[in-house]
């Protein structure tokens, strides 16, 4: 996918411009230097949480690494014309293969929120990995049913339901009942 190399290249270019070693970035972002190398050199996409940590280490918003162009004013996305998808991954390569993110504001410069359409494929996994990151998330279920593990709580959500949560609490979102689901997710991370 074209975006895989773009995100890694932007991170590498930004790191080199700031004259920060890969090891120093890994230390600042609390990641393994091998993960940074995989992202920059092999096109491996970080998890959303890891991307947020990298952005925080640079003191920039996550959109810095997702933007295609700098556009002043509103970003309009017509139905069916969402930007090319991102499949965020984690250290465990198979843990998030079932989440595909489609940016709704990739062309908007200076944004503080990241709106996505998220397609969730059913998975046979039952041991869901929880993750956390700074910020907040708003999730609206557009199609299907999802299960949200949030701290020690479990929320079953269906079409039309929404949840607003603090992302610092460990959480996981996955399809319920082995059926595909689609969400509108808006992620906010402070700089």
N, C-alpha and C positions, 0 to 999 in steps of 0.2 A: 504494500500500500504506500502511496506517495507520502502520506503524512508521517509514517514511521520515521523516515530519514529526516524529514523536515524538523520535527520536534528535537531529535537528538542533535542535529546540526545547529539549530538555534541555541540549544543549551551549551554546546561546545564553543560556538562562536562567542557567546556572551561570557562564558568562563574565561576564554583566552583574552577577550577584550579587557576584562577586569583583572587579568594577570593572576588568576587563581588556579592553583594546581588541582588536578583531579582529586588527590588525596585530601586537600583542604576543603574542597566542596563537599566531599563525602562526610568529612568530620562535621562541618557546619550543618549539613542536612541530616545527620545521624543515619547515613546509609553506608553500605559497603562500597569501597572504591571499585570493585568489580562490577557492581550494579551501574555505576556512573559510566564505566567503560562500555558496558553492553548497550546502554542508552545512546551514547555518543557515537560509537563505532559500528555497532551491529543493527541499529535501528530498532532496538527493543523499546517499547513504550513503557514508561513507569506507571505504577498505579496512580490514581488520582491523588491519594494521600502522599505518595512519594513526589509527585510533581509539585504539590503544594509545598512540601519541605524544601525542594530545590528552589522554588520561587522565593520562599521566605529566606533562604540562605543568601540569596542575591538582593533581598529587600525589594522585590518587584511582584506584580500580580501574575497569576498563572497564565493569563491571556498573553503575556509577553512571548510565551513559547508556542501558543496555539494560533496567534494571529497570522493571517495571510497577507494582509495589507493594512495600512493605516488609513481609515476612512473617518472623516469628520461628519458628524450628524448621525441620523438613525441608520440602523442596519435592518433592511427589510428582507425577510426570507419567505418566499411564496410556498404554498403547500406543495410537498413533494420535491422541493428544491433545497433541502437541508444540505449543509456542507458535508463533504466526504467524511465518513465515519472514523472514529478512533475506537480501538478495542484496548482499554487500559489493562495492563498486566500487573502482576506482583512478582515477588521473588519466586514464588511457586508458579511456574509457567502455566499450569492448567487451572489455577484457581479462579480466573476471571474470564475465561474464554467465552463465557455466555453473556457478557455485557458489551453492547455496541453503542457508542455515544455518537450522536450527530449534532454538531454545533449549530446553534441558532444565532450566534453573534460573532462569528469568526472574523468578519470584516469590520467590526466596530472597535475603533481605537479607544484606549483609556477607560474601558469598562471596569466595573468593580464586581459584577456578577457574571457567572458563566451559565447561560441557559443551554440545556441539551434536550434532545429527544433521546431516550434510552430504550433500546430494544433488549429485552431479556429473554434469552433462549432457555428452555427447560434443561436441567442437568440432573444427572444421577447422583451427584454429590450429596451427602447428608451432613458432612462435617464442614460447615461454612466458616470461613476465616473472617473474623471481625477486624475492621480497621478503623482508625480514627485520624483526624487531622483538624487543624484549626478552622474555625468558621461555622457556617450554618448552611442548611440545605432545606429547600422546599421541594416536595415531591407530590405530583398529582398523577394518579393512575388513569391513563387514557383508555387502555384495553387490558383485559385479562385480570388476573389476581396475583398479588405479590405477598410475600412474607418478609417482614422487616424485623430483624433481630437488633434490638437497641438496648445496650447494656444487658440487664437481666430480664428485660421485657421482650415479648414477641407480639407484633401487631400484624393482623391479617387485613389486607386492604384490597378493595375491589374497585372496578371502574367507577370513577366519580369521586372516590375518596382522596384525601390529601393529608399530608403530615409535614410539619415544620419542625426540624430537629437541630440540636447542637451537634456539630460534627466531631467535637472532642470526645464525645461518648462513643465507645467502640460500637460499630454497627455493620450490618450486612443486609443487602437487599437482593432477593432472588425470587424467581417465578414460583408460584404455588400451584399445586395440583398438576405438575408436569405439563403445563401449558404455557405458551409464549405470552409475554406481557409487554406493554409499551407505556413509558412514563414521560412526563415532562418533569425535568429536574433542573432546579436553579441552585447553583452553588455560589456561596459568597465566602471569600477568604479575605481577612484584613491584611493589609500590607505592613 
